[in-house]
Amino acid sequence: MKSIPLATLMTAALVCGCASKKPAPPLPPPPTAMQAEELKASLLELDKNAKVGTISAVLAEESMAMIADADVAGLMKGDIFSIVDGSKSVIANGSVVDVIDGKIAIRYEATVRAPMAGDVAVKF
């Protein structure tokens, strides 16, 4: 039986163990302003009573975001919003914490990525 030199085994282990990994795919971007308006209109066509707005600010350290341009009438603490990106995919969900000066403060949980300014938020 032939023995394989230790250096050969070490080289093989290093080559196999250090193989470069594929980079993660880029995160989906928020919609453009025009895409956001079209998306909000299509969501309201699905349900005229939906609350639809745009993420205007994010405080990532606190998992908080503000939703602007949404009807705040009848909102209650704990109501759930879904946040969608430019490809119309849900990227996070958030619950209403407060309504401040006509804007909705939510605490979110990211499922794909954290919300970004420009993402669309909807509550059906």
C-alpha positions as CSV (number, residue, x, y, z in Angstrom):
1,M,0.0,0.0,0.0
2,K,1.4,3.4,-1.0
3,S,1.3,6.3,1.4
4,I,0.3,9.7,0.3
5,P,2.7,12.4,1.4
6,L,1.3,14.7,4.1
7,A,2.1,17.7,2.0
8,T,-0.2,16.4,-0.8
9,L,-3.1,15.8,1.6
10,M,-2.6,19.3,3.1
11,T,-2.6,20.9,-0.3
12,A,-5.8,19.1,-1.3
13,A,-7.5,20.1,1.9
14,L,-6.6,23.7,1.5
15,V,-7.7,23.9,-2.1
16,C,-11.0,22.2,-1.4
17,G,-11.7,24.0,1.9
18,C,-10.8,27.5,0.5
19,A,-12.7,27.3,-2.7
20,S,-14.4,30.7,-3.3
21,K,-18.0,30.8,-2.5
22,K,-20.5,32.5,-4.8
23,P,-21.5,35.9,-3.6
24,A,-24.9,36.4,-2.3
25,P,-27.4,37.8,-4.8
26,P,-28.0,41.5,-4.5
27,L,-30.9,42.6,-2.3
28,P,-34.0,43.7,-4.2
29,P,-34.1,47.5,-4.5
30,P,-37.0,49.7,-3.5
31,P,-39.4,50.7,-6.3
32,T,-38.8,53.9,-8.2
33,A,-41.2,56.7,-7.4
34,M,-43.2,55.9,-10.6
35,Q,-43.2,52.1,-9.7
36,A,-44.4,53.0,-6.2
37,E,-47.3,55.0,-7.4
38,E,-48.3,52.3,-9.9
39,L,-48.0,49.7,-7.1
40,K,-50.1,51.7,-4.7
41,A,-52.8,52.2,-7.3
42,S,-52.9,48.5,-8.1
43,L,-53.1,47.6,-4.4
44,L,-56.0,50.0,-4.0
45,E,-57.7,48.5,-7.0
46,L,-57.6,45.1,-5.2
47,D,-59.1,46.6,-2.0
48,K,-60.4,50.2,-2.0
49,N,-60.2,50.0,1.9
50,A,-56.5,49.1,2.0
51,K,-54.2,51.4,3.8
52,V,-51.3,52.0,1.4
53,G,-48.3,54.3,1.9
54,T,-44.6,54.7,1.3
55,I,-41.7,54.1,3.7
56,S,-40.3,57.5,4.4
57,A,-37.7,56.8,7.0
58,V,-36.0,53.8,8.7
59,L,-34.3,53.4,12.0
60,A,-32.6,50.0,11.4
61,E,-31.0,49.8,14.9
62,E,-34.5,49.8,16.4
63,S,-36.3,47.9,13.6
64,M,-38.6,50.9,13.2
65,A,-39.9,52.6,10.0
66,M,-42.3,55.4,9.2
67,I,-45.0,55.1,6.6
68,A,-46.1,58.3,4.9
69,D,-49.0,59.2,2.5
70,A,-51.4,56.6,4.0
71,D,-54.9,57.1,5.3
72,V,-54.5,56.8,9.1
73,A,-58.2,56.8,9.9
74,G,-59.2,53.8,11.9
75,L,-55.7,52.4,12.4
76,M,-55.0,50.7,15.7
77,K,-51.8,49.8,17.6
78,G,-50.8,46.4,16.5
79,D,-52.3,46.5,13.0
80,I,-50.1,44.7,10.5
81,F,-48.5,46.1,7.3
82,S,-46.7,44.2,4.6
83,I,-43.8,46.0,3.0
84,V,-43.0,45.3,-0.7
85,D,-40.1,46.1,-2.9
86,G,-39.7,47.1,-6.5
87,S,-40.4,43.6,-7.7
88,K,-43.7,43.5,-5.7
89,S,-42.3,40.9,-3.3
90,V,-43.0,41.1,0.4
91,I,-39.7,41.9,2.1
92,A,-40.8,42.6,5.7
93,N,-43.9,42.9,7.9
94,G,-44.5,45.5,10.6
95,S,-47.0,46.3,13.3
96,V,-48.3,49.8,14.1
97,V,-46.7,51.3,17.1
98,D,-48.0,54.8,16.8
99,V,-49.4,57.5,14.5
100,I,-47.4,60.7,14.6
101,D,-48.3,63.8,12.6
102,G,-50.2,61.7,10.0
103,K,-47.3,59.2,9.6
104,I,-47.5,55.6,10.8
105,A,-44.7,54.3,13.0
106,I,-44.1,50.6,12.7
107,R,-41.8,48.0,14.3
108,Y,-40.8,45.6,11.5
109,E,-39.4,42.2,11.1
110,A,-37.4,41.7,7.9
111,T,-38.1,38.5,6.0
112,V,-35.8,39.3,3.0
113,R,-34.3,42.6,3.9
114,A,-35.0,45.7,6.0
115,P,-37.4,48.2,4.6
116,M,-35.8,51.2,2.7
117,A,-37.2,54.6,1.9
118,G,-39.4,54.2,-1.1
119,D,-40.7,50.7,-0.4
120,V,-44.5,50.4,-0.4
121,A,-46.4,49.4,2.8
122,V,-49.9,48.0,2.7
123,K,-52.5,46.9,5.2
124,F,-55.5,45.0,3.8
